[in-house]
Amino acid sequence: MEVVAVRRGAVRSVVVAGLLVLGVPGVSGVSAVSATEAGAIARRGPEADVAYHGRVSLSQGRLRVWVVPQNEGPAALANATLRVRLSADLADRQELAQGCARAGLREVVCETGALPLHGRGRHVGLLLELKEPVPEVVVRIDTWWNGGASDRDVSNNQHAVLALDTGDSYAF
């Protein structure tokens, strides 16, 4: 039980660090930065090409999400945070995987663990209960925080998948 509390604390730290890097107003000690300034800040850090591959499946109000984060380099990352956003509300109570935290009514964030150069991070498996059964849900997967690295190719780490309530798996 303590390990989960520590891991959730680590996720909160990663989320706050991401907010600090992005200069989100309201985060203690940080002022907002323009898009130009944010780009300049990102270019000063290492470069890593983070990619996500996996699948989603919806059946009777239960959404299964399986994601494998990858890093094509040129730099390794100590950690990153992936975000899963839904077009439907999540049930109030969720049993989330270790290293994951709820970030809103329709949003979950998960740490990837270390992403070695040309390697994979930890596999993330989520079983999410929806507030109400729906005939379909759009699942958006992207990077919430990338460890301070710049990523020139966001096409492989931003996905939108339409999952129908059939129990079939949809790959991305």
C-alpha positions as CSV (number, residue, x, y, z in Angstrom):
1,M,0.0,0.0,0.0
2,E,2.8,2.4,0.8
3,V,4.5,1.8,-2.6
4,V,1.3,3.1,-4.3
5,A,1.3,6.2,-2.2
6,V,5.0,6.9,-3.1
7,R,4.3,6.2,-6.8
8,R,1.3,8.5,-6.8
9,G,3.5,11.2,-5.1
10,A,6.0,10.7,-7.9
11,V,3.3,11.2,-10.5
12,R,2.2,14.4,-8.8
13,S,5.8,15.5,-8.9
14,V,6.1,14.8,-12.6
15,V,2.8,16.6,-13.3
16,V,3.9,19.6,-11.3
17,A,7.3,19.6,-13.0
18,G,5.5,19.6,-16.3
19,L,3.4,22.5,-15.3
20,L,6.4,24.4,-14.1
21,V,8.2,23.8,-17.5
22,L,5.2,24.9,-19.4
23,G,4.8,28.0,-17.2
24,V,1.2,27.3,-16.4
25,P,-0.2,30.3,-14.4
26,G,-1.2,29.5,-10.8
27,V,1.7,27.1,-10.2
28,S,3.7,28.6,-7.3
29,G,6.7,30.7,-8.3
30,V,6.2,30.5,-12.0
31,S,5.0,33.1,-14.5
32,A,3.5,32.2,-17.8
33,V,5.8,32.1,-20.9
34,S,4.9,32.7,-24.5
35,A,4.9,29.9,-27.0
36,T,8.2,31.4,-28.5
37,E,9.9,31.4,-25.1
38,A,8.6,27.9,-24.4
39,G,10.1,26.7,-27.7
40,A,13.4,28.3,-26.9
41,I,13.4,26.7,-23.5
42,A,12.6,23.3,-25.0
43,R,15.4,23.6,-27.6
44,R,18.0,24.1,-24.8
45,G,17.3,20.7,-23.4
46,P,18.0,17.2,-24.9
47,E,16.1,15.9,-27.9
48,A,14.1,12.7,-27.7
49,D,11.6,11.2,-30.1
50,V,8.9,9.7,-27.8
51,A,6.4,7.4,-29.4
52,Y,3.4,5.5,-28.1
53,H,2.0,2.2,-29.5
54,G,-0.8,0.1,-28.1
55,R,-4.5,-0.6,-28.3
56,V,-7.8,0.3,-26.7
57,S,-11.0,-1.7,-26.3
58,L,-14.5,-0.7,-25.0
59,S,-17.0,-3.2,-23.6
60,Q,-20.1,-2.4,-21.5
61,G,-18.7,0.8,-20.0
62,R,-15.2,-0.6,-19.3
63,L,-12.3,0.8,-21.3
64,R,-9.1,-1.1,-21.6
65,V,-6.0,0.9,-22.6
66,W,-2.6,-0.7,-23.2
67,V,0.3,1.6,-24.1
68,V,4.0,0.9,-24.7
69,P,6.1,4.1,-24.7
70,Q,9.3,4.1,-26.8
71,N,12.2,6.5,-27.3
72,E,13.9,6.7,-30.7
73,G,16.5,9.2,-29.3
74,P,18.9,10.8,-29.8
75,A,18.9,11.2,-26.0
76,A,17.6,8.9,-23.2
77,L,15.0,10.2,-20.8
78,A,14.8,9.5,-17.1
79,N,11.0,9.7,-17.1
80,A,8.1,11.1,-19.1
81,T,4.3,11.4,-18.5
82,L,1.7,10.2,-20.9
83,R,-1.8,11.5,-20.8
84,V,-5.0,9.6,-21.7
85,R,-8.1,11.8,-22.4
86,L,-11.6,10.4,-23.1
87,S,-14.7,11.8,-24.7
88,A,-16.8,10.3,-21.9
89,D,-16.7,10.9,-18.1
90,L,-14.8,8.4,-15.9
91,A,-16.6,6.8,-13.0
92,D,-16.0,8.6,-9.7
93,R,-13.8,5.8,-8.3
94,Q,-11.0,4.2,-10.3
95,E,-8.5,1.5,-9.5
96,L,-5.5,2.9,-11.4
97,A,-2.2,1.2,-12.3
98,Q,0.9,2.0,-10.3
99,G,2.4,5.3,-11.4
100,C,-0.9,6.6,-12.7
101,A,-3.2,9.4,-11.3
102,R,-6.5,10.9,-12.2
103,A,-6.1,14.4,-13.7
104,G,-9.7,15.3,-14.3
105,L,-13.2,14.1,-15.1
106,R,-12.0,12.5,-18.3
107,E,-8.2,12.4,-17.9
108,V,-5.5,10.1,-16.5
109,V,-1.8,10.6,-16.5
110,C,0.9,7.9,-16.1
111,E,4.6,8.0,-15.7
112,T,6.5,6.0,-18.4
113,G,9.6,5.2,-16.3
114,A,13.0,5.5,-17.8
115,L,13.0,5.7,-21.6
116,P,16.5,4.5,-22.8
117,L,17.8,5.5,-26.2
118,H,16.1,3.2,-28.8
119,G,14.3,1.5,-26.0
120,R,10.9,1.1,-24.3
121,G,9.5,2.4,-21.0
122,R,7.3,0.4,-18.7
123,H,4.1,-1.0,-20.3
124,V,1.0,0.9,-19.0
125,G,-2.2,-1.1,-18.7
126,L,-5.4,0.7,-17.6
127,L,-8.9,-0.7,-17.0
128,L,-11.1,2.4,-16.7
129,E,-14.7,2.4,-15.7
130,L,-16.9,4.9,-17.4
131,K,-19.6,6.9,-15.5
132,E,-22.2,5.5,-17.9
133,P,-22.1,3.0,-20.7
134,V,-21.7,4.7,-24.1
135,P,-21.8,3.3,-27.7
136,E,-18.4,4.8,-28.5
137,V,-15.5,6.7,-26.9
138,V,-12.7,8.7,-28.4
139,V,-9.4,8.1,-26.6
140,R,-6.6,10.6,-27.0
141,I,-3.1,9.7,-26.0
142,D,-0.3,12.2,-25.9
143,T,2.7,13.4,-23.9
144,W,1.9,15.5,-20.8
145,W,5.5,16.0,-19.8
146,N,8.6,14.7,-21.7
147,G,11.4,15.1,-19.1
148,G,12.4,18.5,-20.4
149,A,13.4,17.2,-23.8
150,S,12.3,18.6,-27.2
151,D,10.5,16.3,-29.6
152,R,10.4,17.4,-33.3
153,D,8.1,14.5,-34.4
154,V,4.9,14.6,-32.3
155,S,3.0,12.6,-34.9
156,N,4.0,9.3,-33.2
157,N,3.1,10.4,-29.7
158,Q,-0.3,12.0,-30.3
159,H,-3.1,9.6,-31.1
160,A,-6.8,9.7,-31.3
161,V,-8.7,6.4,-31.4
162,L,-12.4,5.8,-31.8
163,A,-13.4,2.7,-29.8
164,L,-16.8,1.2,-30.4
165,D,-18.6,-0.7,-27.6
166,T,-18.0,-4.1,-29.3
167,G,-15.1,-5.4,-27.2
168,D,-12.9,-5.3,-30.3
169,S,-9.3,-4.0,-29.9
170,Y,-8.3,-0.8,-31.9
171,A,-4.5,-0.4,-32.4
172,F,-2.6,2.8,-32.6
